[in-house]
Amino acid sequence: MPILLMTGCAAERQRAHNLDALIHDVISKPFALQQICEAADNVLSARA
């Protein structure tokens, strides 16, 4: 199951990169609706 991680803390983003096998992408807050939509599309495309 691909995981999109959303975080507002830079430290959490760094820690997430140590889990590359589990997390497909990390999106930092604040983000625009377009960014989260693109990230979700990328995850779903990778599964196909």
mmCIF file as Biopython writes it, N, C-alpha, C and O atoms, coordinates in Angstrom:
data_model
#
loop_
_atom_site.group_PDB
_atom_site.id
_atom_site.type_symbol
_atom_site.label_atom_id
_atom_site.label_alt_id
_atom_site.label_comp_id
_atom_site.label_asym_id
_atom_site.label_entity_id
_atom_site.label_seq_id
_atom_site.pdbx_PDB_ins_code
_atom_site.Cartn_x
_atom_site.Cartn_y
_atom_site.Cartn_z
_atom_site.occupancy
_atom_site.B_iso_or_equiv
_atom_site.auth_seq_id
_atom_site.auth_asym_id
_atom_site.pdbx_PDB_model_num
ATOM 1   N N  . MET A ? 1  ? 0.835  -1.165 0.000   1.0 0.0 1  A 1 
ATOM 2   C CA . MET A ? 1  ? 0.000  0.000  0.000   1.0 0.0 1  A 1 
ATOM 3   C C  . MET A ? 1  ? 0.891  1.243  0.000   1.0 0.0 1  A 1 
ATOM 4   O O  . MET A ? 1  ? 1.651  1.444  0.947   1.0 0.0 1  A 1 
ATOM 5   N N  . PRO A ? 2  ? 0.816  2.073  -1.031  1.0 0.0 2  A 1 
ATOM 6   C CA . PRO A ? 2  ? 1.602  3.296  -1.062  1.0 0.0 2  A 1 
ATOM 7   C C  . PRO A ? 2  ? 1.101  4.288  -0.015  1.0 0.0 2  A 1 
ATOM 8   O O  . PRO A ? 2  ? -0.098 4.378  0.250   1.0 0.0 2  A 1 
ATOM 9   N N  . ILE A ? 3  ? 2.025  5.018  0.565   1.0 0.0 3  A 1 
ATOM 10  C CA . ILE A ? 3  ? 1.690  5.980  1.614   1.0 0.0 3  A 1 
ATOM 11  C C  . ILE A ? 3  ? 2.143  7.367  1.194   1.0 0.0 3  A 1 
ATOM 12  O O  . ILE A ? 3  ? 3.279  7.558  0.760   1.0 0.0 3  A 1 
ATOM 13  N N  . LEU A ? 4  ? 1.242  8.333  1.328   1.0 0.0 4  A 1 
ATOM 14  C CA . LEU A ? 4  ? 1.582  9.752  1.187   1.0 0.0 4  A 1 
ATOM 15  C C  . LEU A ? 4  ? 1.642  10.313 2.593   1.0 0.0 4  A 1 
ATOM 16  O O  . LEU A ? 4  ? 0.684  10.187 3.356   1.0 0.0 4  A 1 
ATOM 17  N N  . LEU A ? 5  ? 2.738  10.920 2.936   1.0 0.0 5  A 1 
ATOM 18  C CA . LEU A ? 5  ? 2.895  11.510 4.262   1.0 0.0 5  A 1 
ATOM 19  C C  . LEU A ? 5  ? 2.760  13.016 4.148   1.0 0.0 5  A 1 
ATOM 20  O O  . LEU A ? 5  ? 3.401  13.646 3.307   1.0 0.0 5  A 1 
ATOM 21  N N  . MET A ? 6  ? 1.922  13.589 5.001   1.0 0.0 6  A 1 
ATOM 22  C CA . MET A ? 6  ? 1.723  15.034 5.035   1.0 0.0 6  A 1 
ATOM 23  C C  . MET A ? 6  ? 2.238  15.514 6.389   1.0 0.0 6  A 1 
ATOM 24  O O  . MET A ? 6  ? 1.820  15.009 7.431   1.0 0.0 6  A 1 
ATOM 25  N N  . THR A ? 7  ? 3.143  16.486 6.370   1.0 0.0 7  A 1 
ATOM 26  C CA . THR A ? 7  ? 3.728  16.958 7.614   1.0 0.0 7  A 1 
ATOM 27  C C  . THR A ? 7  ? 3.969  18.455 7.582   1.0 0.0 7  A 1 
ATOM 28  O O  . THR A ? 7  ? 4.143  19.052 6.520   1.0 0.0 7  A 1 
ATOM 29  N N  . GLY A ? 8  ? 3.975  19.042 8.751   1.0 0.0 8  A 1 
ATOM 30  C CA . GLY A ? 8  ? 4.291  20.453 8.882   1.0 0.0 8  A 1 
ATOM 31  C C  . GLY A ? 8  ? 5.624  20.662 9.570   1.0 0.0 8  A 1 
ATOM 32  O O  . GLY A ? 8  ? 6.037  21.799 9.798   1.0 0.0 8  A 1 
ATOM 33  N N  . CYS A ? 9  ? 6.300  19.570 9.902   1.0 0.0 9  A 1 
ATOM 34  C CA . CYS A ? 9  ? 7.571  19.649 10.631  1.0 0.0 9  A 1 
ATOM 35  C C  . CYS A ? 9  ? 8.714  19.158 9.752   1.0 0.0 9  A 1 
ATOM 36  O O  . CYS A ? 9  ? 8.664  18.048 9.223   1.0 0.0 9  A 1 
ATOM 37  N N  . ALA A ? 10 ? 9.726  19.970 9.600   1.0 0.0 10 A 1 
ATOM 38  C CA . ALA A ? 10 ? 10.873 19.588 8.769   1.0 0.0 10 A 1 
ATOM 39  C C  . ALA A ? 10 ? 11.542 18.333 9.301   1.0 0.0 10 A 1 
ATOM 40  O O  . ALA A ? 10 ? 12.012 17.510 8.515   1.0 0.0 10 A 1 
ATOM 41  N N  . ALA A ? 11 ? 11.598 18.167 10.617  1.0 0.0 11 A 1 
ATOM 42  C CA . ALA A ? 11 ? 12.233 16.982 11.209  1.0 0.0 11 A 1 
ATOM 43  C C  . ALA A ? 11 ? 11.488 15.710 10.816  1.0 0.0 11 A 1 
ATOM 44  O O  . ALA A ? 11 ? 12.109 14.676 10.571  1.0 0.0 11 A 1 
ATOM 45  N N  . GLU A ? 12 ? 10.165 15.784 10.757  1.0 0.0 12 A 1 
ATOM 46  C CA . GLU A ? 12 ? 9.373  14.626 10.348  1.0 0.0 12 A 1 
ATOM 47  C C  . GLU A ? 12 ? 9.649  14.273 8.893   1.0 0.0 12 A 1 
ATOM 48  O O  . GLU A ? 12 ? 9.699  13.096 8.534   1.0 0.0 12 A 1 
ATOM 49  N N  . ARG A ? 13 ? 9.826  15.279 8.065   1.0 0.0 13 A 1 
ATOM 50  C CA . ARG A ? 13 ? 10.123 15.030 6.653   1.0 0.0 13 A 1 
ATOM 51  C C  . ARG A ? 13 ? 11.442 14.272 6.529   1.0 0.0 13 A 1 
ATOM 52  O O  . ARG A ? 13 ? 11.534 13.324 5.750   1.0 0.0 13 A 1 
ATOM 53  N N  . GLN A ? 14 ? 12.456 14.671 7.279   1.0 0.0 14 A 1 
ATOM 54  C CA . GLN A ? 14 ? 13.743 13.979 7.231   1.0 0.0 14 A 1 
ATOM 55  C C  . GLN A ? 14 ? 13.598 12.541 7.723   1.0 0.0 14 A 1 
ATOM 56  O O  . GLN A ? 14 ? 14.148 11.623 7.116   1.0 0.0 14 A 1 
ATOM 57  N N  . ARG A ? 15 ? 12.881 12.342 8.790   1.0 0.0 15 A 1 
ATOM 58  C CA . ARG A ? 15 ? 12.687 11.000 9.322   1.0 0.0 15 A 1 
ATOM 59  C C  . ARG A ? 15 ? 11.947 10.125 8.312   1.0 0.0 15 A 1 
ATOM 60  O O  . ARG A ? 15 ? 12.220 8.929  8.209   1.0 0.0 15 A 1 
ATOM 61  N N  . ALA A ? 16 ? 11.017 10.714 7.572   1.0 0.0 16 A 1 
ATOM 62  C CA . ALA A ? 16 ? 10.249 9.965  6.581   1.0 0.0 16 A 1 
ATOM 63  C C  . ALA A ? 16 ? 11.150 9.436  5.473   1.0 0.0 16 A 1 
ATOM 64  O O  . ALA A ? 16 ? 10.904 8.352  4.945   1.0 0.0 16 A 1 
ATOM 65  N N  . HIS A ? 17 ? 12.177 10.175 5.117   1.0 0.0 17 A 1 
ATOM 66  C CA . HIS A ? 17 ? 13.054 9.719  4.048   1.0 0.0 17 A 1 
ATOM 67  C C  . HIS A ? 17 ? 13.841 8.474  4.446   1.0 0.0 17 A 1 
ATOM 68  O O  . HIS A ? 17 ? 14.397 7.797  3.581   1.0 0.0 17 A 1 
ATOM 69  N N  . ASN A ? 18 ? 13.897 8.169  5.711   1.0 0.0 18 A 1 
ATOM 70  C CA . ASN A ? 18 ? 14.526 6.929  6.152   1.0 0.0 18 A 1 
ATOM 71  C C  . ASN A ? 18 ? 13.588 5.743  5.974   1.0 0.0 18 A 1 
ATOM 72  O O  . ASN A ? 18 ? 13.980 4.598  6.201   1.0 0.0 18 A 1 
ATOM 73  N N  . LEU A ? 19 ? 12.375 6.007  5.578   1.0 0.0 19 A 1 
ATOM 74  C CA . LEU A ? 19 ? 11.374 4.958  5.369   1.0 0.0 19 A 1 
ATOM 75  C C  . LEU A ? 19 ? 10.949 4.884  3.910   1.0 0.0 19 A 1 
ATOM 76  O O  . LEU A ? 19 ? 9.786  4.618  3.606   1.0 0.0 19 A 1 
ATOM 77  N N  . ASP A ? 20 ? 11.893 5.120  3.014   1.0 0.0 20 A 1 
ATOM 78  C CA . ASP A ? 20 ? 11.589 5.194  1.583   1.0 0.0 20 A 1 
ATOM 79  C C  . ASP A ? 20 ? 10.847 3.980  1.047   1.0 0.0 20 A 1 
ATOM 80  O O  . ASP A ? 20 ? 10.055 4.107  0.114   1.0 0.0 20 A 1 
ATOM 81  N N  . ALA A ? 21 ? 11.086 2.812  1.615   1.0 0.0 21 A 1 
ATOM 82  C CA . ALA A ? 21 ? 10.425 1.608  1.111   1.0 0.0 21 A 1 
ATOM 83  C C  . ALA A ? 21 ? 8.923  1.631  1.387   1.0 0.0 21 A 1 
ATOM 84  O O  . ALA A ? 21 ? 8.157  0.962  0.692   1.0 0.0 21 A 1 
ATOM 85  N N  . LEU A ? 22 ? 8.495  2.394  2.396   1.0 0.0 22 A 1 
ATOM 86  C CA . LEU A ? 22 ? 7.087  2.432  2.764   1.0 0.0 22 A 1 
ATOM 87  C C  . LEU A ? 22 ? 6.363  3.679  2.264   1.0 0.0 22 A 1 
ATOM 88  O O  . LEU A ? 22 ? 5.186  3.614  1.911   1.0 0.0 22 A 1 
ATOM 89  N N  . ILE A ? 23 ? 7.058  4.806  2.234   1.0 0.0 23 A 1 
ATOM 90  C CA . ILE A ? 23 ? 6.419  6.076  1.925   1.0 0.0 23 A 1 
ATOM 91  C C  . ILE A ? 23 ? 6.704  6.475  0.486   1.0 0.0 23 A 1 
ATOM 92  O O  . ILE A ? 23 ? 7.859  6.587  0.075   1.0 0.0 23 A 1 
ATOM 93  N N  . HIS A ? 24 ? 5.637  6.688  -0.270  1.0 0.0 24 A 1 
ATOM 94  C CA . HIS A ? 24 ? 5.779  7.047  -1.681  1.0 0.0 24 A 1 
ATOM 95  C C  . HIS A ? 24 ? 6.223  8.493  -1.852  1.0 0.0 24 A 1 
ATOM 96  O O  . HIS A ? 24 ? 7.055  8.795  -2.707  1.0 0.0 24 A 1 
ATOM 97  N N  . ASP A ? 25 ? 5.665  9.392  -1.033  1.0 0.0 25 A 1 
ATOM 98  C CA . ASP A ? 25 ? 5.985  10.813 -1.160  1.0 0.0 25 A 1 
ATOM 99  C C  . ASP A ? 25 ? 5.702  11.507 0.158   1.0 0.0 25 A 1 
ATOM 100 O O  . ASP A ? 25 ? 4.887  11.042 0.955   1.0 0.0 25 A 1 
ATOM 101 N N  . VAL A ? 26 ? 6.385  12.628 0.381   1.0 0.0 26 A 1 
ATOM 102 C CA . VAL A ? 26 ? 6.164  13.462 1.560   1.0 0.0 26 A 1 
ATOM 103 C C  . VAL A ? 26 ? 5.758  14.841 1.076   1.0 0.0 26 A 1 
ATOM 104 O O  . VAL A ? 26 ? 6.454  15.460 0.272   1.0 0.0 26 A 1 
ATOM 105 N N  . ILE A ? 27 ? 4.638  15.310 1.569   1.0 0.0 27 A 1 
ATOM 106 C CA . ILE A ? 27 ? 4.132  16.620 1.187   1.0 0.0 27 A 1 
ATOM 107 C C  . ILE A ? 27 ? 4.192  17.513 2.421   1.0 0.0 27 A 1 
ATOM 108 O O  . ILE A ? 27 ? 3.647  17.180 3.473   1.0 0.0 27 A 1 
ATOM 109 N N  . SER A ? 28 ? 4.862  18.647 2.274   1.0 0.0 28 A 1 
ATOM 110 C CA . SER A ? 28 ? 5.008  19.573 3.392   1.0 0.0 28 A 1 
ATOM 111 C C  . SER A ? 28 ? 3.876  20.586 3.410   1.0 0.0 28 A 1 
ATOM 112 O O  . SER A ? 28 ? 3.470  21.107 2.372   1.0 0.0 28 A 1 
ATOM 113 N N  . LYS A ? 29 ? 3.374  20.855 4.611   1.0 0.0 29 A 1 
ATOM 114 C CA . LYS A ? 29 ? 2.371  21.902 4.789   1.0 0.0 29 A 1 
ATOM 115 C C  . LYS A ? 29 ? 3.080  23.243 4.815   1.0 0.0 29 A 1 
ATOM 116 O O  . LYS A ? 29 ? 4.232  23.294 5.245   1.0 0.0 29 A 1 
ATOM 117 N N  . PRO A ? 30 ? 2.481  24.294 4.396   1.0 0.0 30 A 1 
ATOM 118 C CA . PRO A ? 30 ? 1.185  24.319 3.701   1.0 0.0 30 A 1 
ATOM 119 C C  . PRO A ? 30 ? 1.361  23.893 2.249   1.0 0.0 30 A 1 
ATOM 120 O O  . PRO A ? 30 ? 2.417  24.101 1.653   1.0 0.0 30 A 1 
ATOM 121 N N  . PHE A ? 31 ? 0.336  23.306 1.700   1.0 0.0 31 A 1 
ATOM 122 C CA . PHE A ? 31 ? 0.373  22.898 0.299   1.0 0.0 31 A 1 
ATOM 123 C C  . PHE A ? 31 ? -0.918 23.338 -0.374  1.0 0.0 31 A 1 
ATOM 124 O O  . PHE A ? 31 ? -1.932 23.576 0.283   1.0 0.0 31 A 1 
ATOM 125 N N  . ALA A ? 32 ? -0.859 23.440 -1.676  1.0 0.0 32 A 1 
ATOM 126 C CA . ALA A ? 32 ? -2.032 23.801 -2.466  1.0 0.0 32 A 1 
ATOM 127 C C  . ALA A ? 32 ? -2.802 22.533 -2.834  1.0 0.0 32 A 1 
ATOM 128 O O  . ALA A ? 32 ? -2.236 21.440 -2.875  1.0 0.0 32 A 1 
ATOM 129 N N  . LEU A ? 33 ? -4.075 22.691 -3.095  1.0 0.0 33 A 1 
ATOM 130 C CA . LEU A ? 33 ? -4.910 21.561 -3.500  1.0 0.0 33 A 1 
ATOM 131 C C  . LEU A ? 33 ? -4.308 20.856 -4.711  1.0 0.0 33 A 1 
ATOM 132 O O  . LEU A ? 33 ? -4.328 19.627 -4.790  1.0 0.0 33 A 1 
ATOM 133 N N  . GLN A ? 34 ? -3.779 21.623 -5.646  1.0 0.0 34 A 1 
ATOM 134 C CA . GLN A ? 34 ? -3.174 21.048 -6.848  1.0 0.0 34 A 1 
ATOM 135 C C  . GLN A ? 34 ? -2.009 20.121 -6.483  1.0 0.0 34 A 1 
ATOM 136 O O  . GLN A ? 34 ? -1.840 19.076 -7.111  1.0 0.0 34 A 1 
ATOM 137 N N  . GLN A ? 35 ? -1.214 20.482 -5.492  1.0 0.0 35 A 1 
ATOM 138 C CA . GLN A ? 35 ? -0.071 19.654 -5.089  1.0 0.0 35 A 1 
ATOM 139 C C  . GLN A ? 35 ? -0.520 18.306 -4.534  1.0 0.0 35 A 1 
ATOM 140 O O  . GLN A ? 35 ? 0.060  17.277 -4.878  1.0 0.0 35 A 1 
ATOM 141 N N  . ILE A ? 36 ? -1.536 18.296 -3.686  1.0 0.0 36 A 1 
ATOM 142 C CA . ILE A ? 36 ? -1.992 17.038 -3.108  1.0 0.0 36 A 1 
ATOM 143 C C  . ILE A ? 36 ? -2.666 16.179 -4.175  1.0 0.0 36 A 1 
ATOM 144 O O  . ILE A ? 36 ? -2.546 14.954 -4.151  1.0 0.0 36 A 1 
ATOM 145 N N  . CYS A ? 37 ? -3.368 16.811 -5.104  1.0 0.0 37 A 1 
ATOM 146 C CA . CYS A ? 37 ? -3.992 16.066 -6.204  1.0 0.0 37 A 1 
ATOM 147 C C  . CYS A ? 37 ? -2.929 15.411 -7.085  1.0 0.0 37 A 1 
ATOM 148 O O  . CYS A ? 37 ? -3.068 14.250 -7.468  1.0 0.0 37 A 1 
ATOM 149 N N  . GLU A ? 38 ? -1.879 16.147 -7.404  1.0 0.0 38 A 1 
ATOM 150 C CA . GLU A ? 38 ? -0.798 15.591 -8.220  1.0 0.0 38 A 1 
ATOM 151 C C  . GLU A ? 38 ? -0.088 14.457 -7.485  1.0 0.0 38 A 1 
ATOM 152 O O  . GLU A ? 38 ? 0.252  13.444 -8.097  1.0 0.0 38 A 1 
ATOM 153 N N  . ALA A ? 39 ? 0.138  14.613 -6.199  1.0 0.0 39 A 1 
ATOM 154 C CA . ALA A ? 39 ? 0.798  13.570 -5.429  1.0 0.0 39 A 1 
ATOM 155 C C  . ALA A ? 39 ? -0.063 12.303 -5.404  1.0 0.0 39 A 1 
ATOM 156 O O  . ALA A ? 39 ? 0.454  11.195 -5.546  1.0 0.0 39 A 1 
ATOM 157 N N  . ALA A ? 40 ? -1.368 12.469 -5.223  1.0 0.0 40 A 1 
ATOM 158 C CA . ALA A ? 40 ? -2.273 11.310 -5.224  1.0 0.0 40 A 1 
ATOM 159 C C  . ALA A ? 40 ? -2.289 10.650 -6.603  1.0 0.0 40 A 1 
ATOM 160 O O  . ALA A ? 40 ? -2.266 9.423  -6.694  1.0 0.0 40 A 1 
ATOM 161 N N  . ASP A ? 41 ? -2.326 11.426 -7.657  1.0 0.0 41 A 1 
ATOM 162 C CA . ASP A ? 41 ? -2.284 10.870 -9.014  1.0 0.0 41 A 1 
ATOM 163 C C  . ASP A ? 41 ? -0.992 10.084 -9.244  1.0 0.0 41 A 1 
ATOM 164 O O  . ASP A ? 41 ? -1.012 9.020  -9.862  1.0 0.0 41 A 1 
ATOM 165 N N  . ASN A ? 42 ? 0.132  10.612 -8.744  1.0 0.0 42 A 1 
ATOM 166 C CA . ASN A ? 42 ? 1.414  9.921  -8.903  1.0 0.0 42 A 1 
ATOM 167 C C  . ASN A ? 42 ? 1.405  8.583  -8.168  1.0 0.0 42 A 1 
ATOM 168 O O  . ASN A ? 42 ? 1.902  7.586  -8.692  1.0 0.0 42 A 1 
ATOM 169 N N  . VAL A ? 43 ? 0.853  8.554  -6.975  1.0 0.0 43 A 1 
ATOM 170 C CA . VAL A ? 43 ? 0.790  7.308  -6.216  1.0 0.0 43 A 1 
ATOM 171 C C  . VAL A ? 43 ? -0.063 6.287  -6.950  1.0 0.0 43 A 1 
ATOM 172 O O  . VAL A ? 43 ? 0.323  5.127  -7.095  1.0 0.0 43 A 1 
ATOM 173 N N  . LEU A ? 44 ? -1.227 6.731  -7.412  1.0 0.0 44 A 1 
ATOM 174 C CA . LEU A ? 44 ? -2.132 5.798  -8.099  1.0 0.0 44 A 1 
ATOM 175 C C  . LEU A ? 44 ? -1.534 5.327  -9.432  1.0 0.0 44 A 1 
ATOM 176 O O  . LEU A ? 44 ? -1.740 4.177  -9.821  1.0 0.0 44 A 1 
ATOM 177 N N  . SER A ? 45 ? -0.808 6.183  -10.126 1.0 0.0 45 A 1 
ATOM 178 C CA . SER A ? 45 ? -0.158 5.786  -11.380 1.0 0.0 45 A 1 
ATOM 179 C C  . SER A ? 45 ? 0.941  4.768  -11.140 1.0 0.0 45 A 1 
ATOM 180 O O  . SER A ? 45 ? 1.138  3.863  -11.950 1.0 0.0 45 A 1 
ATOM 181 N N  . ALA A ? 46 ? 1.646  4.907  -10.050 1.0 0.0 46 A 1 
ATOM 182 C CA . ALA A ? 46 ? 2.730  3.987  -9.714  1.0 0.0 46 A 1 
ATOM 183 C C  . ALA A ? 46 ? 2.196  2.591  -9.408  1.0 0.0 46 A 1 
ATOM 184 O O  . ALA A ? 46 ? 2.891  1.598  -9.625  1.0 0.0 46 A 1 
ATOM 185 N N  . ARG A ? 47 ? 0.984  2.512  -8.912  1.0 0.0 47 A 1 
ATOM 186 C CA . ARG A ? 47 ? 0.382  1.220  -8.584  1.0 0.0 47 A 1 
ATOM 187 C C  . ARG A ? 47 ? -0.071 0.482  -9.819  1.0 0.0 47 A 1 
ATOM 188 O O  . ARG A ? 47 ? -0.163 -0.745 -9.805  1.0 0.0 47 A 1 
ATOM 189 N N  . ALA A ? 48 ? -0.361 1.211  -10.899 1.0 0.0 48 A 1 
ATOM 190 C CA . ALA A ? 48 ? -0.915 0.590  -12.113 1.0 0.0 48 A 1 
ATOM 191 C C  . ALA A ? 48 ? 0.125  -0.170 -12.892 1.0 0.0 48 A 1 
ATOM 192 O O  . ALA A ? 48 ? -0.184 -0.747 -13.934 1.0 0.0 48 A 1 
#
